[in-house]
Amino acid sequence: MTNPIVDFIEWLDGLVWGTPMIILLLGTGVALSIYTGFVQLRRFGTAWRTFLRYRGYGGEKGISPFAIWCAISGATIGIGNIAGVSTAMYFGGPGALFWMFITGLLGMCTKAFEATLGAWSRRIRPDGEIEGGTPYYIRLVPVVGPALAV
């Protein structure tokens, strides 16, 4: 005997995380890459040189670029992706590595757009603290913002 609630959730799961989501994620990455002229490839050397040049700097109150990179990488990648890569390699074989490379390459441009929107929406509070990020730029884009929030 099947449970109708479980059946509905499984149907919805297949709809959301199936082929449409793959097309949406890869399509967004391709569109943003074309729009920016493949900024993730053109500016990779500049980003790497900047990262290495300011490796030891943190300033008097600042955080070093390496510490920022570690924090951002940890928050972006997370432990789930480490386990996910292992699982994909085990079940998918070498083909999984190819698709992880492609999605990673296209995902770089999507992440660059997210970081740019976060910097664009940054505000300085009266007490001098800086605030910004996803909740702020979703509010600043009136038409698309509510759709992205869902």
DSSP file (Angstrom, degrees, kcal/mol; ACC not computed):
  #  RESIDUE AA STRUCTURE BP1 BP2  ACC     N-H-->O    O-->H-N    N-H-->O    O-->H-N    TCO  KAPPA ALPHA  PHI   PSI    X-CA   Y-CA   Z-CA
    1    1 A M              0   0    0      0, 0.0     2,-0.3     0, 0.0     0, 0.0   0.000 360.0 360.0 360.0 128.0    0.0    0.0    0.0
    2    2 A T        -     0   0    0      4,-0.0     3,-0.1     3,-0.0     0, 0.0  -0.662 360.0-125.5 -98.4 152.7    1.5    3.3   -1.0
    3    3 A N     >  -     0   0    0     -2,-0.3     4,-2.4     1,-0.1     5,-0.2  -0.837  10.9-146.7 -95.3 125.1    1.1    6.6    0.8
    4    4 A P  H  > S+     0   0    0      0, 0.0     4,-2.3     0, 0.0     5,-0.1   0.825  99.1  53.9 -63.7 -30.6   -0.3    9.4   -1.4
    5    5 A I  H  > S+     0   0    0      2,-0.2     4,-2.5     1,-0.2     5,-0.2   0.932 110.4  45.8 -68.2 -44.6    1.8   12.0    0.4
    6    6 A V  H  > S+     0   0    0      2,-0.2     4,-2.5     1,-0.2     5,-0.2   0.905 112.4  52.0 -63.9 -41.1    5.0   10.1   -0.2
    7    7 A D  H  X S+     0   0    0     -4,-2.4     4,-2.3     1,-0.2    -2,-0.2   0.914 110.6  48.0 -60.5 -43.3    4.0    9.6   -3.8
    8    8 A F  H  X S+     0   0    0     -4,-2.3     4,-2.8     2,-0.2    -2,-0.2   0.919 111.7  49.3 -64.1 -44.0    3.4   13.3   -4.3
    9    9 A I  H  X S+     0   0    0     -4,-2.5     4,-2.6     1,-0.2    -2,-0.2   0.900 111.9  48.7 -63.6 -40.9    6.8   14.2   -2.7
   10   10 A E  H  X S+     0   0    0     -4,-2.5     4,-2.2     2,-0.2    -1,-0.2   0.894 112.2  48.9 -65.8 -39.0    8.6   11.7   -4.9
   11   11 A W  H  X S+     0   0    0     -4,-2.3     4,-1.9     2,-0.2    -2,-0.2   0.933 113.7  46.1 -63.7 -45.8    6.8   13.1   -8.0
   12   12 A L  H  X S+     0   0    0     -4,-2.8     4,-2.9     2,-0.2     5,-0.3   0.880 110.6  53.8 -64.5 -39.0    7.7   16.7   -6.9
   13   13 A D  H  X S+     0   0    0     -4,-2.6     4,-2.6     1,-0.2    -1,-0.2   0.915 109.4  47.7 -61.3 -44.5   11.3   15.7   -6.2
   14   14 A G  H  < S+     0   0    0     -4,-2.2     4,-0.5     1,-0.2    -1,-0.2   0.856 113.8  48.4 -64.9 -35.1   11.7   14.2   -9.7
   15   15 A L  H  < S+     0   0    0     -4,-1.9     6,-0.3     2,-0.2     3,-0.3   0.933 118.5  37.3 -70.4 -47.0   10.2   17.3  -11.2
   16   16 A V  H  < S+     0   0    0     -4,-2.9    -2,-0.2     1,-0.2     5,-0.2   0.929 127.3  32.6 -73.6 -46.4   12.3   19.8   -9.3
   17   17 A W  S  < S+     0   0    0     -4,-2.6    -1,-0.2    -5,-0.3    -2,-0.2   0.231 105.8  84.9-100.5  14.8   15.6   17.9   -9.2
   18   18 A G  S >> S-     0   0    0     -4,-0.5     4,-1.6    -3,-0.3     3,-0.6   0.173 105.2 -45.2 -91.5-147.3   15.3   16.1  -12.6
   19   19 A T  H 3> S+     0   0    0      1,-0.2     4,-2.6     2,-0.2     5,-0.2   0.841 129.3  60.7 -57.3 -40.6   16.2   17.2  -16.1
   20   20 A P  H 3> S+     0   0    0      0, 0.0     4,-2.5     0, 0.0    -1,-0.2   0.901 106.1  47.6 -58.2 -38.9   14.6   20.7  -15.8
   21   21 A M  H <> S+     0   0    0     -3,-0.6     4,-2.8    -6,-0.3     5,-0.2   0.895 111.1  50.5 -69.3 -38.4   16.9   21.7  -13.0
   22   22 A I  H  X S+     0   0    0     -4,-1.6     4,-2.6     2,-0.2     5,-0.3   0.931 113.0  46.5 -62.7 -44.7   20.0   20.4  -14.8
   23   23 A I  H  X S+     0   0    0     -4,-2.6     4,-2.7     1,-0.2     5,-0.2   0.908 113.3  49.7 -63.7 -42.0   18.9   22.4  -17.9
   24   24 A L  H  X S+     0   0    0     -4,-2.5     4,-2.3    -5,-0.2    -2,-0.2   0.932 114.5  43.2 -63.3 -46.9   18.2   25.5  -15.8
   25   25 A L  H  X S+     0   0    0     -4,-2.8     4,-2.1     2,-0.2    -2,-0.2   0.943 120.1  40.4 -67.0 -48.3   21.6   25.4  -14.0
   26   26 A L  H  X S+     0   0    0     -4,-2.6     4,-2.6    -5,-0.2     5,-0.2   0.900 115.7  52.2 -67.5 -39.4   23.7   24.6  -17.0
   27   27 A G  H  X S+     0   0    0     -4,-2.7     4,-2.8    -5,-0.3    -2,-0.2   0.898 109.5  49.1 -63.3 -40.6   21.7   27.0  -19.2
   28   28 A T  H  X S+     0   0    0     -4,-2.3     4,-2.8    -5,-0.2     5,-0.3   0.921 111.8  49.4 -63.6 -43.6   22.2   29.8  -16.7
   29   29 A G  H  X S+     0   0    0     -4,-2.1     4,-2.1     2,-0.2    -2,-0.2   0.910 113.4  45.8 -61.6 -42.8   25.9   29.1  -16.6
   30   30 A V  H  X S+     0   0    0     -4,-2.6     4,-2.6     2,-0.2     5,-0.2   0.936 114.1  48.4 -65.4 -46.6   26.2   29.1  -20.4
   31   31 A A  H  X S+     0   0    0     -4,-2.8     4,-2.6     1,-0.2    -2,-0.2   0.925 114.4  44.7 -62.0 -45.8   24.1   32.3  -20.7
   32   32 A L  H  X S+     0   0    0     -4,-2.8     4,-2.1     2,-0.2    -1,-0.2   0.874 112.3  52.9 -67.1 -36.0   26.1   34.2  -18.1
   33   33 A S  H  X>S+     0   0    0     -4,-2.1     5,-3.8    -5,-0.3     4,-0.5   0.924 112.7  43.5 -64.5 -43.8   29.4   32.9  -19.5
   34   34 A I  H ><5S+     0   0    0     -4,-2.6     3,-0.9     3,-0.2    -2,-0.2   0.922 112.6  53.5 -65.8 -43.6   28.4   34.2  -23.0
   35   35 A Y  H 3<5S+     0   0    0     -4,-2.6    -2,-0.2     1,-0.3    -1,-0.2   0.873 116.0  38.6 -59.1 -39.5   27.1   37.4  -21.6
   36   36 A T  H 3<5S-     0   0    0     -4,-2.1    -1,-0.3    -5,-0.1    -2,-0.2   0.416 114.4-112.0 -93.0   1.4   30.4   38.1  -19.7
   37   37 A G  T <<5S-     0   0    0     -3,-0.9    -3,-0.2    -4,-0.5     5,-0.2   0.875  73.6 -57.3  68.8  36.8   32.7   36.8  -22.5
   38   38 A F  S >><S+     0   0    0     -5,-3.8     4,-2.4    -6,-0.2     3,-1.6   0.953  73.3 178.2  56.9  56.5   33.7   33.9  -20.3
   39   39 A V  H 3> S+     0   0    0      1,-0.3     4,-2.4    -6,-0.2     5,-0.1   0.795  73.5  66.9 -58.4 -30.4   35.0   36.0  -17.4
   40   40 A Q  H 34 S+     0   0    0      1,-0.2    -1,-0.3     2,-0.2    -2,-0.1   0.769 112.0  33.1 -65.6 -23.5   35.8   32.9  -15.4
   41   41 A L  H X4 S+     0   0    0     -3,-1.6     3,-0.6     2,-0.1     4,-0.5   0.826 118.6  50.8 -94.8 -42.5   38.5   32.1  -18.0
   42   42 A R  H 3< S+     0   0    0     -4,-2.4     4,-0.3     1,-0.2     3,-0.2   0.869 120.2  33.7 -65.0 -37.6   39.6   35.6  -19.0
   43   43 A R  T 3X S+     0   0    0     -4,-2.4     4,-2.5    -5,-0.2    -1,-0.2   0.304  87.7  98.7-104.3   8.0   40.2   36.8  -15.4
   44   44 A F  H <> S+     0   0    0     -3,-0.6     4,-2.4     1,-0.2     5,-0.2   0.927  85.9  48.0 -62.7 -44.3   41.4   33.6  -13.8
   45   45 A G  H  > S+     0   0    0     -4,-0.5     4,-2.7    -3,-0.2    -1,-0.2   0.901 111.6  50.4 -62.9 -41.4   45.0   34.6  -14.0
   46   46 A T  H  > S+     0   0    0     -4,-0.3     4,-2.4     2,-0.2     5,-0.2   0.919 111.4  48.2 -62.3 -44.3   44.3   38.1  -12.6
   47   47 A A  H  X S+     0   0    0     -4,-2.5     4,-2.3     2,-0.2    -2,-0.2   0.916 113.0  47.9 -62.9 -42.7   42.4   36.6   -9.7
   48   48 A W  H  X S+     0   0    0     -4,-2.4     4,-2.3     2,-0.2    -2,-0.2   0.920 112.3  48.4 -65.9 -44.1   45.2   34.1   -9.0
   49   49 A R  H  X S+     0   0    0     -4,-2.7     4,-2.6     2,-0.2    -2,-0.2   0.904 112.5  49.0 -63.2 -41.1   47.9   36.8   -9.2
   50   50 A T  H  X S+     0   0    0     -4,-2.4     4,-2.0     2,-0.2    -2,-0.2   0.912 110.2  51.5 -63.7 -42.5   46.0   39.1   -6.9
   51   51 A F  H  < S+     0   0    0     -4,-2.3    -2,-0.2    -5,-0.2    -1,-0.2   0.921 115.0  41.7 -59.7 -45.2   45.4   36.2   -4.4
   52   52 A L  H >< S+     0   0    0     -4,-2.3     3,-1.1     1,-0.2    -2,-0.2   0.852 111.2  56.2 -73.3 -34.5   49.2   35.4   -4.4
   53   53 A R  H 3< S+     0   0    0     -4,-2.6     3,-0.3     1,-0.3    -2,-0.2   0.897 115.0  36.4 -65.2 -41.4   50.3   39.1   -4.3
   54   54 A Y  T >< S+     0   0    0     -4,-2.0     3,-0.7     1,-0.2    12,-0.3   0.008  80.4 125.7-101.9  28.5   48.3   40.0   -1.1
   55   55 A R  T <  S+     0   0    0     -3,-1.1    11,-0.5     1,-0.2    -1,-0.2   0.865  79.2  33.2 -56.4 -43.6   48.8   36.6    0.6
   56   56 A G  T 3  S+     0   0    0     -3,-0.3    -1,-0.2    -4,-0.2     2,-0.2   0.506  95.0 107.1 -95.7  -4.0   50.2   38.0    3.8
   57   57 A Y    <   +     0   0    0     -3,-0.7     9,-0.2     1,-0.2    -3,-0.0  -0.501  18.4 141.4 -80.3 142.2   48.3   41.2    4.0
   58   58 A G     >  -     0   0    0     -2,-0.2     4,-0.5     6,-0.2    -1,-0.2   0.312  46.5-142.3-147.8 -13.1   45.5   41.6    6.5
   59   59 A G  T  4  -     0   0    0      2,-0.2     5,-0.1     1,-0.2     0, 0.0  -0.094  43.7 -57.8  71.0-176.8   46.0   45.2    7.6
   60   60 A E  T  4 S+     0   0    0      1,-0.2    -1,-0.2     3,-0.0     0, 0.0   0.928 137.0   7.3 -68.3 -46.1   45.5   46.5   11.1
   61   61 A K  T  4 S+     0   0    0      2,-0.1    -1,-0.2    -3,-0.1    -2,-0.2   0.394 112.7 104.1-113.8  -0.4   41.9   45.3   11.4
   62   62 A G     <  -     0   0    0     -4,-0.5     2,-0.4     1,-0.1    -3,-0.0  -0.161  66.1-121.3 -85.9 174.8   41.6   43.4    8.2
   63   63 A I        -     0   0    0      1,-0.0    -6,-0.1     2,-0.0    -1,-0.1  -0.912  34.4-108.7-112.7 140.0   41.5   39.8    7.3
   64   64 A S     >  -     0   0    0     -2,-0.4     4,-2.2     1,-0.1     3,-0.2  -0.317  25.2-117.5 -67.3 151.2   44.1   38.3    4.9
   65   65 A P  H  > S+     0   0    0      0, 0.0     4,-2.7     0, 0.0     5,-0.2   0.848 116.1  56.3 -57.0 -34.0   42.9   37.3    1.4
   66   66 A F  H  > S+     0   0    0    -11,-0.5     4,-2.5   -12,-0.3     5,-0.2   0.916 106.7  48.5 -65.3 -41.5   43.9   33.7    2.2
   67   67 A A  H  > S+     0   0    0     -3,-0.2     4,-2.2     2,-0.2    -1,-0.2   0.894 112.3  49.2 -64.5 -39.2   41.6   33.7    5.3
   68   68 A I  H  X S+     0   0    0     -4,-2.2     4,-2.8     2,-0.2     5,-0.2   0.929 110.9  49.9 -64.2 -44.5   38.8   35.2    3.2
   69   69 A W  H  X S+     0   0    0     -4,-2.7     4,-2.9     1,-0.2     5,-0.2   0.910 110.4  50.1 -60.8 -42.6   39.3   32.5    0.5
   70   70 A C  H  X S+     0   0    0     -4,-2.5     4,-2.4     2,-0.2    -1,-0.2   0.922 112.9  46.2 -62.2 -43.7   39.3   29.7    3.1
   71   71 A A  H  X S+     0   0    0     -4,-2.2     4,-2.2     2,-0.2    -2,-0.2   0.923 115.5  45.4 -65.5 -44.2   36.0   31.0    4.6
   72   72 A I  H  X S+     0   0    0     -4,-2.8     4,-2.7     2,-0.2     5,-0.3   0.915 113.8  49.2 -66.5 -42.6   34.3   31.5    1.3
   73   73 A S  H  X>S+     0   0    0     -4,-2.9     4,-3.1    -5,-0.2     5,-0.7   0.919 111.4  49.5 -63.5 -43.0   35.5   28.1    0.0
   74   74 A G  H  X5S+     0   0    0     -4,-2.4     4,-0.7    -5,-0.2    -1,-0.2   0.904 115.0  43.8 -62.2 -41.1   34.3   26.4    3.1
   75   75 A A  H  <5S+     0   0    0     -4,-2.2    -2,-0.2    -5,-0.2    -1,-0.2   0.873 120.7  40.6 -72.2 -36.3   30.9   28.1    2.9
   76   76 A T  H  <5S+     0   0    0     -4,-2.7    -2,-0.2    -5,-0.2    -3,-0.2   0.934 126.4  30.0 -78.2 -47.9   30.5   27.5   -0.8
   77   77 A I  H  X5S+     0   0    0     -4,-3.1     4,-0.8    -5,-0.3    -3,-0.2   0.969  87.5 174.0 -80.0 -56.3   31.9   24.0   -1.2
   78   78 A G  H  X< -     0   0    0     -5,-0.7     4,-0.7    -4,-0.7     3,-0.4   0.142  52.1 -73.5  69.9 169.7   31.0   22.5    2.2
   79   79 A I  H  > S+     0   0    0      1,-0.2     4,-1.9     2,-0.2     3,-0.2   0.766 123.6  68.8 -73.0 -26.5   31.4   18.9    3.3
   80   80 A G  H  > S+     0   0    0      1,-0.2     4,-2.3     2,-0.2    -1,-0.2   0.860  97.0  52.0 -62.8 -35.5   28.5   17.7    1.2
   81   81 A N  H  X S+     0   0    0     -4,-0.8     4,-2.3    -3,-0.4    -1,-0.2   0.816 104.8  55.7 -72.7 -28.7   30.3   18.3   -2.0
   82   82 A I  H  X S+     0   0    0     -4,-0.7     4,-1.7    -3,-0.2    -2,-0.2   0.948 114.0  40.0 -65.8 -46.9   33.3   16.4   -0.8
   83   83 A A  H  X S+     0   0    0     -4,-1.9     4,-2.4     1,-0.2    -2,-0.2   0.860 113.7  56.3 -67.5 -35.1   31.1   13.4   -0.2
   84   84 A G  H  X S+     0   0    0     -4,-2.3     4,-2.6    -5,-0.2    -2,-0.2   0.884 105.6  49.7 -65.1 -39.3   29.2   14.1   -3.4
   85   85 A V  H  X S+     0   0    0     -4,-2.3     4,-2.6     2,-0.2     5,-0.2   0.921 111.3  49.3 -65.4 -43.8   32.3   14.0   -5.5
   86   86 A S  H  X S+     0   0    0     -4,-1.7     4,-2.1     1,-0.2    -2,-0.2   0.928 113.3  46.4 -60.6 -45.1   33.3   10.7   -4.0
   87   87 A T  H  X S+     0   0    0     -4,-2.4     4,-2.7     2,-0.2     5,-0.4   0.912 112.3  50.3 -64.6 -43.2   29.9    9.2   -4.6
   88   88 A A  H  X>S+     0   0    0     -4,-2.6     4,-3.1     1,-0.2     5,-0.5   0.908 111.5  48.2 -62.7 -41.7   29.7   10.5   -8.2
   89   89 A M  H  X5S+     0   0    0     -4,-2.6     4,-1.2     3,-0.2    -1,-0.2   0.885 113.4  48.1 -66.4 -37.6   33.1    9.0   -9.0
   90   90 A Y  H  <5S+     0   0    0     -4,-2.1    -2,-0.2    -5,-0.2    -1,-0.2   0.954 125.2  27.3 -67.7 -49.5   32.2    5.7   -7.5
   91   91 A F  H  <5S+     0   0    0     -4,-2.7    -2,-0.2    -5,-0.2    -3,-0.2   0.820 130.5  37.3 -85.0 -31.8   28.8    5.4   -9.2
   92   92 A G  H ><5S-     0   0    0     -4,-3.1     3,-0.7    -5,-0.4     4,-0.3   0.662  87.9-159.0 -98.2 -17.2   29.5    7.5  -12.4
   93   93 A G  T >X< -     0   0    0     -4,-1.2     3,-1.2    -5,-0.5     4,-0.8  -0.308  59.8 -23.8  71.0-157.7   33.1    6.6  -13.2
   94   94 A P  H 3> S+     0   0    0      0, 0.0     4,-1.5     0, 0.0     3,-0.3   0.780 131.8  66.2 -62.4 -28.3   35.3    8.9  -15.3
   95   95 A G  H <> S+     0   0    0     -3,-0.7     4,-2.0     1,-0.2     5,-0.2   0.841  95.1  58.3 -62.3 -31.9   32.3   10.4  -17.0
   96   96 A A  H <> S+     0   0    0     -3,-1.2     4,-2.4    -4,-0.3    -1,-0.2   0.875 101.5  55.2 -64.8 -36.5   31.2   12.0  -13.8
   97   97 A L  H  X S+     0   0    0     -4,-0.8     4,-2.0    -3,-0.3    -1,-0.2   0.905 106.6  50.9 -63.0 -41.7   34.6   13.8  -13.6
   98   98 A F  H  X S+     0   0    0     -4,-1.5     4,-2.3     1,-0.2    -2,-0.2   0.941 112.9  44.7 -60.2 -48.4   34.0   15.3  -17.0
   99   99 A W  H  X S+     0   0    0     -4,-2.0     4,-2.6     1,-0.2     5,-0.2   0.827 110.5  54.1 -70.3 -30.9   30.5   16.6  -16.0
  100  100 A M  H  X S+     0   0    0     -4,-2.4     4,-2.1     2,-0.2    -1,-0.2   0.889 109.4  49.6 -66.5 -37.4   31.8   17.9  -12.7
  101  101 A F  H  X S+     0   0    0     -4,-2.0     4,-2.4     2,-0.2    -2,-0.2   0.935 112.7  46.4 -64.4 -46.6   34.4   19.8  -14.6
  102  102 A I  H  X S+     0   0    0     -4,-2.3     4,-2.4     2,-0.2     5,-0.2   0.938 115.2  45.1 -63.0 -48.2   31.9   21.3  -17.0
  103  103 A T  H  X S+     0   0    0     -4,-2.6     4,-2.4     1,-0.2    -1,-0.2   0.866 113.2  51.6 -66.6 -34.2   29.4   22.3  -14.2
  104  104 A G  H  X S+     0   0    0     -4,-2.1     4,-1.4    -5,-0.2    -1,-0.2   0.912 109.8  49.4 -65.5 -42.0   32.2   23.7  -12.1
  105  105 A L  H  X S+     0   0    0     -4,-2.4     4,-0.7     1,-0.2    -2,-0.2   0.918 116.9  40.7 -63.0 -44.9   33.4   25.8  -15.0
  106  106 A L  H  X S+     0   0    0     -4,-2.4     4,-1.3     1,-0.2     3,-0.4   0.836 110.8  58.6 -73.2 -32.2   30.0   27.2  -15.7
  107  107 A G  H  X S+     0   0    0     -4,-2.4     4,-2.6    -5,-0.2    -1,-0.2   0.766  93.6  67.7 -67.8 -25.0   29.2   27.5  -12.0
  108  108 A M  H  X S+     0   0    0     -4,-1.4     4,-2.2     1,-0.2    -1,-0.2   0.904 101.3  46.9 -60.9 -40.8   32.2   29.8  -11.6
  109  109 A C  H  X S+     0   0    0     -4,-0.7     4,-2.2    -3,-0.4    -1,-0.2   0.894 111.3  50.9 -69.2 -39.1   30.5   32.5  -13.7
  110  110 A T  H  X S+     0   0    0     -4,-1.3     4,-2.1     1,-0.2    -2,-0.2   0.914 111.5  48.2 -62.6 -42.4   27.2   32.0  -11.7
  111  111 A K  H  X S+     0   0    0     -4,-2.6     4,-2.5     2,-0.2    -2,-0.2   0.870 108.4  54.6 -65.9 -37.2   29.2   32.5   -8.5
  112  112 A A  H  X S+     0   0    0     -4,-2.2     4,-2.4     2,-0.2    -1,-0.2   0.904 108.7  48.6 -63.0 -40.6   30.9   35.6   -9.9
  113  113 A F  H  X S+     0   0    0     -4,-2.2     4,-2.6     2,-0.2    -2,-0.2   0.907 110.6  51.1 -64.3 -41.2   27.5   37.1  -10.6
  114  114 A E  H  X S+     0   0    0     -4,-2.1     4,-2.1     1,-0.2    -2,-0.2   0.917 111.8  46.6 -62.3 -43.3   26.4   36.2   -7.1
  115  115 A A  H  X S+     0   0    0     -4,-2.5     4,-2.3     2,-0.2    -1,-0.2   0.886 111.9  51.3 -66.0 -39.0   29.4   37.9   -5.6
  116  116 A T  H  X S+     0   0    0     -4,-2.4     4,-2.5     2,-0.2    -2,-0.2   0.921 110.5  47.9 -65.0 -43.6   29.0   40.9   -7.8
  117  117 A L  H  X S+     0   0    0     -4,-2.6     4,-1.9     1,-0.2    16,-0.2   0.885 110.4  53.1 -63.4 -37.8   25.4   41.3   -6.7
  118  118 A G  H  < S+     0   0    0     -4,-2.1    15,-0.6    -5,-0.2     4,-0.2   0.907 112.1  44.0 -63.1 -42.1   26.4   40.9   -3.1
  119  119 A A  H >< S+     0   0    0     -4,-2.3     3,-1.0     1,-0.2    -2,-0.2   0.874 112.0  54.1 -69.5 -36.9   29.0   43.7   -3.4
  120  120 A W  H 3< S+     0   0    0     -4,-2.5    -2,-0.2     1,-0.2    -1,-0.2   0.852 109.8  46.9 -64.2 -35.2   26.5   45.9   -5.4
  121  121 A S  T 3< S+     0   0    0     -4,-1.9    -1,-0.2    -5,-0.2    -2,-0.2   0.413  83.8 127.9 -90.2   2.8   23.9   45.6   -2.6
  122  122 A R    <   -     0   0    0     -3,-1.0     2,-0.3    -4,-0.2    10,-0.2  -0.326  35.7-174.8 -63.9 138.5   26.3   46.3    0.2
  123  123 A R  E     -A  131   0A   0      8,-3.1     8,-2.9    -2,-0.0     2,-0.6  -0.966  22.5-131.8-132.3 149.5   25.3   49.1    2.6
  124  124 A I  E     -A  130   0A   0     -2,-0.3     6,-0.2     6,-0.2     5,-0.1  -0.911  25.2-140.4-103.6 122.0   27.1   50.7    5.5
  125  125 A R    >   -     0   0    0      4,-3.2     3,-2.2    -2,-0.6     0, 0.0  -0.270  28.9-101.7 -73.2 164.4   24.9   51.0    8.6
  126  126 A P  T 3  S+     0   0    0      0, 0.0    -1,-0.1     0, 0.0    -2,-0.0   0.804 123.3  57.5 -58.2 -28.9   25.0   54.1   10.9
  127  127 A D  T 3  S-     0   0    0      2,-0.1     3,-0.1     1,-0.1    -2,-0.0   0.428 122.3-106.1 -83.3   3.6   27.3   52.2   13.3
  128  128 A G  S <  S+     0   0    0     -3,-2.2     2,-0.1     1,-0.3    -1,-0.1   0.300  76.5 133.8  93.9  -9.4   29.8   51.6   10.5
  129  129 A E        -     0   0    0     -5,-0.1    -4,-3.2     1,-0.1     2,-0.4  -0.464  52.1-129.9 -74.4 147.0   29.1   47.9   10.0
  130  130 A I  E     -A  124   0A   0     -6,-0.2     2,-0.3    -2,-0.1    -6,-0.2  -0.828  27.3-179.9 -99.9 134.4   28.7   46.6    6.5
  131  131 A E  E     +A  123   0A   0     -8,-2.9    -8,-3.1    -2,-0.4     2,-0.3  -0.960  20.7 110.1-131.3 152.3   25.7   44.5    5.5
  132  132 A G        +     0   0    0     -2,-0.3     2,-0.2   -10,-0.2   -10,-0.1  -0.977  17.1 112.5 172.4-168.6   24.7   43.0    2.3
  133  133 A G  S >> S-     0   0    0    -15,-0.6     4,-2.2    -2,-0.3     3,-0.9  -0.688  79.7 -21.9 112.7-165.8   24.3   39.7    0.4
  134  134 A T  H 3> S+     0   0    0      1,-0.3     4,-2.0    -2,-0.2     5,-0.2   0.871 128.8  51.9 -54.0 -50.0   21.5   37.7   -1.0
  135  135 A P  H 3> S+     0   0    0      0, 0.0     4,-0.9     0, 0.0    -1,-0.3   0.826 113.4  47.7 -60.3 -27.6   18.6   39.0    1.2
  136  136 A Y  H <> S+     0   0    0     -3,-0.9     4,-1.2     2,-0.2    -2,-0.2   0.908 112.1  44.6 -80.9 -43.6   19.6   42.6    0.2
  137  137 A Y  H  X S+     0   0    0     -4,-2.2     4,-0.8     1,-0.2    -1,-0.2   0.767 107.2  60.3 -76.4 -20.8   20.0   42.2   -3.6
  138  138 A I  H  < S+     0   0    0     -4,-2.0     3,-0.5    -5,-0.3    -1,-0.2   0.894 107.5  46.5 -66.7 -37.4   16.8   40.2   -3.8
  139  139 A R  H  < S+     0   0    0     -4,-0.9    -2,-0.2    -5,-0.2    -1,-0.2   0.801 108.1  56.6 -72.1 -28.2   14.9   43.2   -2.4
  140  140 A L  H  < S+     0   0    0     -4,-1.2    -1,-0.2     1,-0.2    -2,-0.2   0.631  98.6  62.8 -80.7 -12.9   16.7   45.6   -4.8
  141  141 A V  S  X S-     0   0    0     -4,-0.8     4,-2.5    -3,-0.5    -1,-0.2  -0.830  70.9-173.5-111.4  91.0   15.6   43.7   -7.9
  142  142 A P  T  4 S+     0   0    0      0, 0.0    -1,-0.2     0, 0.0    -2,-0.1   0.801  75.3  37.9 -62.9 -35.6   11.8   44.1   -7.7
  143  143 A V  T  4 S+     0   0    0      2,-0.1     4,-0.5     1,-0.1    -2,-0.1   0.940 128.7  27.9 -82.6 -48.0   10.6   41.9  -10.6
  144  144 A V  T  > S+     0   0    0      1,-0.1     4,-2.2     2,-0.1     3,-0.3   0.792 105.5  77.1 -85.7 -29.5   13.1   39.0  -10.4
  145  145 A G  H  X S+     0   0    0     -4,-2.5     4,-1.9     1,-0.2     5,-0.2   0.890  93.5  46.9 -52.2 -53.0   13.8   39.1   -6.7
  146  146 A P  H  > S+     0   0    0      0, 0.0     4,-0.9     0, 0.0    -1,-0.2   0.866 112.2  52.0 -61.0 -34.2   10.6   37.5   -5.3
  147  147 A A  H  4 S+     0   0    0     -4,-0.5     3,-0.5    -3,-0.3    -2,-0.2   0.895 109.7  49.2 -67.5 -38.7   10.9   34.7   -7.9
  148  148 A L  H  < S+     0   0    0     -4,-2.2    -1,-0.2     1,-0.2    -3,-0.2   0.828 103.4  61.4 -68.1 -30.9   14.5   34.1   -6.8
  149  149 A A  H  <        0   0    0     -4,-1.9    -1,-0.2     1,-0.3    -2,-0.2   0.789 360.0 360.0 -66.9 -26.7   13.4   34.0   -3.2
  150  150 A V     <        0   0    0     -4,-0.9    -1,-0.3    -3,-0.5    -2,-0.2   0.494 360.0 360.0 -74.7 360.0   11.2   31.0   -3.9
